[in-house]
Amino acid sequence: MLRTAVEFGAQVMTELDVYDRALAGEDCWVRNRSGARHRIRVRRWLGGAGDSAADHRADHVLTCCCDGPTVDLGCGPGRLAALLTRRGVAALGVDISPMAVAMTRRRGVPALRRDLFGPLPGTGRWAYALLADGNLGIGGDPLRILRRARDLLAPDGVAIVEFARPGTGLIIERIRLEAPSGVGEWFPWARVGIERAETLTAAAGLRVLTTATVSGRPIAWLARS
Ligand SMILES: C[S@@+](CC[C@H](N)C(=O)[O-])C[C@H]1O[C@@H](n2cnc3c(N)ncnc32)[C@H](O)[C@@H]1O
């Protein structure tokens, strides 16, 4: 780790520190172990004027069926929870990033700074749980996060989960965030192609109600089985 920091001439930070700097406007990339890196999509997460029509369409489809209490797991700066709040739907954002939670609250949306795997209010009573924009990958264990979403839902609740493009398969890797001012630690992440939705969700005690691909982003609506 120290050798890596020297190599980049940058300070080693926690992944959260680097992420929070990105939310505050610093350039930021995600790198995997094979060396490939791509810029993270902070603009999309922030929403607002910089949004493309394609992002708007995806946000609309991710949230349009939510007509009851919705927990947005890994809400980031709270774009989707804010959309719901504006529609009069009770929404709660949950995120481990202090900056993300502060930004969500600034939009007038209740948000908790918590690990989504830890204790959360309303467990077993949420009408909807959102896992948007790669959040199925949190922790590098998609089965665990789907089981967590299932446990949070009411018996007739629905999880709305964004998958990766068809053909992605199941990729579990270690990644890190990099910014000009610092490099984060390696942490586990997963990507799951939509073709794995049926088998993965069945193992998590969920079933696929329907799927749709919007702006190239595959989304599945899952009920408790
Ligand atoms: C890829 S971003 C997606 C942001 C948001 N869902 C969106 O679509 O704009 C992932 C978010 O998950 C949060 N996160 C990662 N691990 C988490 C955990 N264990 N508990 C809660 N939030 C977590 C990160 O801080 C980050 O804000």
The ligand as an SDF file (V2000), in Angstrom:
LIG
                    3D

 27 29  0  0  0  0  0  0  0  0999 V2000
  -22.2610    3.8270   -6.9350 C   0  0  0  0  0  0  0  0  0  0  0  0
  -22.7050    5.0350   -5.7120 S   0  0  0  0  0  0  0  0  0  0  0  0
  -24.4570    5.1160   -6.1330 C   0  0  0  0  0  0  0  0  0  0  0  0
  -25.1670    6.3220   -5.5840 C   0  0  0  0  0  0  0  0  0  0  0  0
  -26.6810    6.3700   -5.7850 C   0  0  0  0  0  0  0  0  0  0  0  0
  -27.3450    5.0910   -5.6080 N   0  0  0  0  0  0  0  0  0  0  0  0
  -27.0620    6.9520   -7.1330 C   0  0  0  0  0  0  0  0  0  0  0  0
  -27.6120    6.2210   -7.9660 O   0  0  0  0  0  0  0  0  0  0  0  0
  -26.8390    8.1380   -7.3360 O   0  0  0  0  0  0  0  0  0  0  0  0
  -22.6230    3.9300   -4.2760 C   0  0  0  0  0  0  0  0  0  0  0  0
  -23.0270    4.5580   -2.9430 C   0  0  0  0  0  0  0  0  0  0  0  0
  -23.1290    3.5120   -1.9640 O   0  0  0  0  0  0  0  0  0  0  0  0
  -22.5570    3.9680   -0.7340 C   0  0  0  0  0  0  0  0  0  0  0  0
  -22.1580    2.7800    0.0580 N   0  0  0  0  0  0  0  0  0  0  0  0
  -21.1470    1.9260   -0.1860 C   0  0  0  0  0  0  0  0  0  0  0  0
  -21.1040    0.9540    0.7600 N   0  0  0  0  0  0  0  0  0  0  0  0
  -22.1370    1.2020    1.6250 C   0  0  0  0  0  0  0  0  0  0  0  0
  -22.6180    0.5510    2.7930 C   0  0  0  0  0  0  0  0  0  0  0  0
  -22.0460   -0.5690    3.2740 N   0  0  0  0  0  0  0  0  0  0  0  0
  -23.6960    1.0790    3.4290 N   0  0  0  0  0  0  0  0  0  0  0  0
  -24.2820    2.2150    2.9540 C   0  0  0  0  0  0  0  0  0  0  0  0
  -23.8660    2.8780    1.8430 N   0  0  0  0  0  0  0  0  0  0  0  0
  -22.8110    2.3750    1.1740 C   0  0  0  0  0  0  0  0  0  0  0  0
  -21.4160    4.8640   -1.1620 C   0  0  0  0  0  0  0  0  0  0  0  0
  -21.0240    5.7460   -0.1440 O   0  0  0  0  0  0  0  0  0  0  0  0
  -22.0150    5.5460   -2.3910 C   0  0  0  0  0  0  0  0  0  0  0  0
  -22.6800    6.7520   -2.0420 O   0  0  0  0  0  0  0  0  0  0  0  0
  1  2  1  0
  2  3  1  0
  2 10  1  0
  3  4  1  0
  4  5  1  0
  5  6  1  0
  5  7  1  0
  7  8  2  0
  7  9  1  0
 10 11  1  0
 11 12  1  0
 11 26  1  0
 12 13  1  0
 13 14  1  0
 13 24  1  0
 14 15  1  0
 14 23  1  0
 15 16  2  0
 16 17  1  0
 17 18  1  0
 17 23  2  0
 18 19  1  0
 18 20  2  0
 20 21  1  0
 21 22  2  0
 22 23  1  0
 24 25  1  0
 24 26  1  0
 26 27  1  0
M  CHG  2   2   1   9  -1
M  END
$$$$
